[in-house]
């Protein structure tokens, strides 16, 4: 009997789900990154981002409050990161928006997940 890795278990759990990838280039502003299909909510599994200038990037569910923040990162110029969410993050409400705020330069961001 062989044991499955955590990644293999996750892949088996999402098999049959329609994986979604959303990408954006966000200037020093707030932008909506993911508007789920009507009647569904986003479930976020991965975030990949980089910035062109030193900036603070906040990824959040609907409104930028401490309770709704998925992550808030202070990044150096030309910095970036990959966040593999071990526990997927579900939108707090059906039809909820995934949004991002960038304080300076350009933020290149890709999120991966699914809708339920």
C-alpha positions as a Python dict, from the first residue, in 0.01 Angstrom:
ca = {
    (1, 'X'): (0, 0, 0),
    (2, 'X'): (149, 334, -102),
    (3, 'X'): (67, 663, 68),
    (4, 'X'): (-26, 968, -135),
    (5, 'X'): (153, 1299, -99),
    (6, 'X'): (-44, 1604, 13),
    (7, 'X'): (-22, 1744, -343),
    (8, 'X'): (-161, 1417, -490),
    (9, 'X'): (-450, 1425, -242),
    (10, 'X'): (-529, 1786, -333),
    (11, 'X'): (-521, 1702, -705),
    (12, 'X'): (-759, 1413, -647),
    (13, 'X'): (-995, 1639, -451),
    (14, 'X'): (-1016, 1895, -730),
    (15, 'X'): (-1041, 1643, -1013),
    (16, 'X'): (-1364, 1715, -1196),
    (17, 'X'): (-1369, 2078, -1084),
    (18, 'X'): (-1320, 2348, -1342),
    (19, 'X'): (-992, 2506, -1244),
    (20, 'X'): (-980, 2881, -1304),
    (21, 'X'): (-676, 3100, -1367),
    (22, 'X'): (-708, 3479, -1353),
    (23, 'X'): (-425, 3718, -1435),
    (24, 'X'): (-394, 4097, -1425),
    (25, 'X'): (-152, 4386, -1442),
    (26, 'X'): (-249, 4629, -1167),
    (27, 'X'): (-110, 4981, -1138),
    (28, 'X'): (-119, 5184, -818),
    (29, 'X'): (-489, 5124, -766),
    (30, 'X'): (-751, 4871, -657),
    (31, 'X'): (-879, 4622, -914),
    (32, 'X'): (-1121, 4332, -927),
    (33, 'X'): (-929, 4019, -1012),
    (34, 'X'): (-1202, 3754, -1007),
    (35, 'X'): (-1576, 3790, -1054),
    (36, 'X'): (-1721, 3440, -1011),
    (37, 'X'): (-2000, 3303, -1224),
    (38, 'X'): (-2340, 3414, -1090),
    (39, 'X'): (-2452, 3190, -804),
    (40, 'X'): (-2102, 3063, -720),
    (41, 'X'): (-1808, 3169, -504),
    (42, 'X'): (-1436, 3164, -574),
    (43, 'X'): (-1209, 2920, -393),
    (44, 'X'): (-849, 3033, -406),
    (45, 'X'): (-566, 2777, -407),
    (46, 'X'): (-261, 2968, -530),
    (47, 'X'): (-130, 3324, -572),
    (48, 'X'): (167, 3422, -790),
    (49, 'X'): (276, 3784, -802),
    (50, 'X'): (561, 4020, -877),
    (51, 'X'): (604, 4397, -862),
    (52, 'X'): (808, 4651, -1058),
    (53, 'X'): (854, 4896, -769),
    (54, 'X'): (870, 4869, -393),
    (55, 'X'): (506, 4840, -293),
    (56, 'X'): (246, 4694, -65),
    (57, 'X'): (8, 4447, -229),
    (58, 'X'): (-314, 4339, -59),
    (59, 'X'): (-533, 4055, -187),
    (60, 'X'): (-877, 4054, -29),
    (61, 'X'): (-1234, 3924, -41),
    (62, 'X'): (-1477, 4203, -147),
    (63, 'X'): (-1368, 4486, 88),
    (64, 'X'): (-1022, 4566, 223),
    (65, 'X'): (-1070, 4509, 594),
    (66, 'X'): (-845, 4309, 824),
    (67, 'X'): (-1103, 4029, 844),
    (68, 'X'): (-1128, 4001, 462),
    (69, 'X'): (-757, 4008, 379),
    (70, 'X'): (-615, 3694, 225),
    (71, 'X'): (-265, 3843, 231),
    (72, 'X'): (-90, 4178, 264),
    (73, 'X'): (269, 4188, 143),
    (74, 'X'): (539, 4456, 152),
    (75, 'X'): (763, 4377, -145),
    (76, 'X'): (1093, 4521, -265),
    (77, 'X'): (1130, 4655, -620),
    (78, 'X'): (1134, 4365, -869),
    (79, 'X'): (1026, 4134, -588),
    (80, 'X'): (762, 3865, -594),
    (81, 'X'): (632, 3550, -433),
    (82, 'X'): (431, 3234, -483),
    (83, 'X'): (175, 3141, -219),
    (84, 'X'): (50, 2782, -233),
    (85, 'X'): (-248, 2779, 2),
    (86, 'X'): (-246, 2446, 185),
    (87, 'X'): (-602, 2520, 291),
    (88, 'X'): (-803, 2678, 6),
    (89, 'X'): (-958, 3016, 83),
    (90, 'X'): (-1331, 3041, 5),
    (91, 'X'): (-1508, 3368, -68),
    (92, 'X'): (-1714, 3477, 228),
    (93, 'X'): (-2027, 3510, 13),
    (94, 'X'): (-2181, 3381, -307),
    (95, 'X'): (-2093, 3622, -593),
    (96, 'X'): (-1814, 3774, -380),
    (97, 'X'): (-1530, 3949, -566),
    (98, 'X'): (-1158, 3880, -530),
    (99, 'X'): (-979, 4214, -534),
    (100, 'X'): (-621, 4340, -520),
    (101, 'X'): (-467, 4673, -418),
    (102, 'X'): (-118, 4781, -521),
    (103, 'X'): (50, 5089, -375),
    (104, 'X'): (314, 5167, -642),
    (105, 'X'): (444, 5062, -983),
    (106, 'X'): (284, 4762, -1150),
    (107, 'X'): (182, 4435, -985),
    (108, 'X'): (163, 4128, -1209),
    (109, 'X'): (-66, 3879, -1039),
    (110, 'X'): (-208, 3538, -1122),
    (111, 'X'): (-447, 3345, -900),
    (112, 'X'): (-555, 2986, -943),
    (113, 'X'): (-857, 2816, -791),
    (114, 'X'): (-1208, 2703, -874),
    (115, 'X'): (-1570, 2803, -828),
    (116, 'X'): (-1831, 2622, -621),
}
